[in-house]
Amino acid sequence: MDRWSTWRRLHKQGRETRKARGIILAACAAGIALAVVVMVAYAPWWGQCLTAAAAFTALIRAGRYGVTATQVIDRREQLAS
């Protein structure tokens, strides 16, 4: 293979990966936005505070250890089997 065909193949693979990740990110963002709207409309103030504290704690823990969501899911699947 020459350099051009290798570059094109890698570039195509990168585009496909970015597209898939973008779709997943958009779906997650839409889900979180919907959850926030529902919570603001129906949950009491203390429920909102508890949810925010739990989410904040989870994000801090994930960031501290450099753990991604897919790694957490993979680990749970390993422990379940």
Backbone torsions as a table, in degrees:
resi	resn	phi	psi	omega
1	MET	NA	142.2	175.5
2	ASP	-88.8	172.6	-176.6
3	ARG	-63.4	-37.4	-176.7
4	TRP	-64.0	-46.6	-179.1
5	SER	-68.0	-36.0	176.1
6	THR	-64.1	-45.0	179.5
7	TRP	-62.2	-43.5	179.9
8	ARG	-62.2	-42.0	179.3
9	ARG	-63.4	-45.9	179.1
10	LEU	-66.7	-38.3	178.7
11	HIS	-64.7	-41.9	178.1
12	LYS	-63.5	-43.5	179.0
13	GLN	-63.0	-40.7	177.7
14	GLY	-63.5	-41.9	177.8
15	ARG	-61.9	-43.3	179.8
16	GLU	-64.1	-40.2	178.6
17	THR	-65.6	-45.3	179.0
18	ARG	-63.1	-38.0	178.9
19	LYS	-63.8	-46.2	179.8
20	ALA	-62.7	-44.4	179.5
21	ARG	-65.8	-36.2	177.3
22	GLY	-64.8	-40.0	177.9
23	ILE	-64.4	-44.1	178.8
24	ILE	-63.3	-43.3	179.2
25	LEU	-62.8	-42.2	178.8
26	ALA	-64.3	-41.2	178.8
27	ALA	-64.8	-42.5	178.1
28	CYS	-64.3	-43.0	179.5
29	ALA	-63.2	-40.8	178.4
30	ALA	-65.3	-41.2	178.4
31	GLY	-64.0	-42.1	178.6
32	ILE	-66.5	-41.7	178.6
33	ALA	-61.5	-42.7	178.1
34	LEU	-63.4	-42.9	179.4
35	ALA	-63.1	-39.6	179.0
36	VAL	-65.5	-43.0	179.6
37	VAL	-62.5	-45.1	179.7
38	VAL	-64.9	-40.6	-179.4
39	MET	-66.3	-42.4	179.4
40	VAL	-63.8	-36.3	-177.5
41	ALA	-76.0	-36.4	-169.2
42	TYR	-119.7	-21.6	-175.8
43	ALA	-87.1	145.9	175.1
44	PRO	-69.8	165.6	-175.7
45	TRP	-59.4	-38.3	-178.3
46	TRP	-70.8	-29.2	175.6
47	GLY	-67.9	-37.9	177.2
48	GLN	-65.6	-41.3	179.2
49	CYS	-64.8	-42.6	179.0
50	LEU	-64.2	-41.5	179.2
51	THR	-64.9	-43.1	178.4
52	ALA	-63.0	-41.8	179.1
53	ALA	-64.6	-42.1	179.3
54	ALA	-65.4	-43.2	179.5
55	ALA	-65.3	-41.8	179.4
56	PHE	-61.6	-44.8	179.2
57	THR	-62.7	-43.4	179.7
58	ALA	-64.1	-41.0	179.4
59	LEU	-67.4	-39.1	177.5
60	ILE	-63.0	-46.0	-179.1
61	ARG	-63.5	-43.9	179.9
62	ALA	-64.2	-40.9	179.6
63	GLY	-69.6	-33.9	-178.4
64	ARG	-65.3	-41.0	-177.3
65	TYR	-95.8	-0.2	-179.8
66	GLY	66.5	33.7	-176.1
67	VAL	-94.3	133.4	175.9
68	THR	-95.1	164.4	-180.0
69	ALA	-61.5	-38.3	-179.5
70	THR	-67.8	-33.4	176.8
71	GLN	-67.3	-37.5	177.4
72	VAL	-64.3	-45.0	-179.9
73	ILE	-64.0	-43.9	178.2
74	ASP	-60.2	-42.2	-179.6
75	ARG	-65.2	-41.4	178.1
76	ARG	-63.0	-39.9	178.4
77	GLU	-65.5	-37.8	178.3
78	GLN	-65.7	-41.5	-179.4
79	LEU	-70.0	-31.4	-178.9
80	ALA	-72.6	-28.9	-177.9
81	SER	-94.3	NA	NA
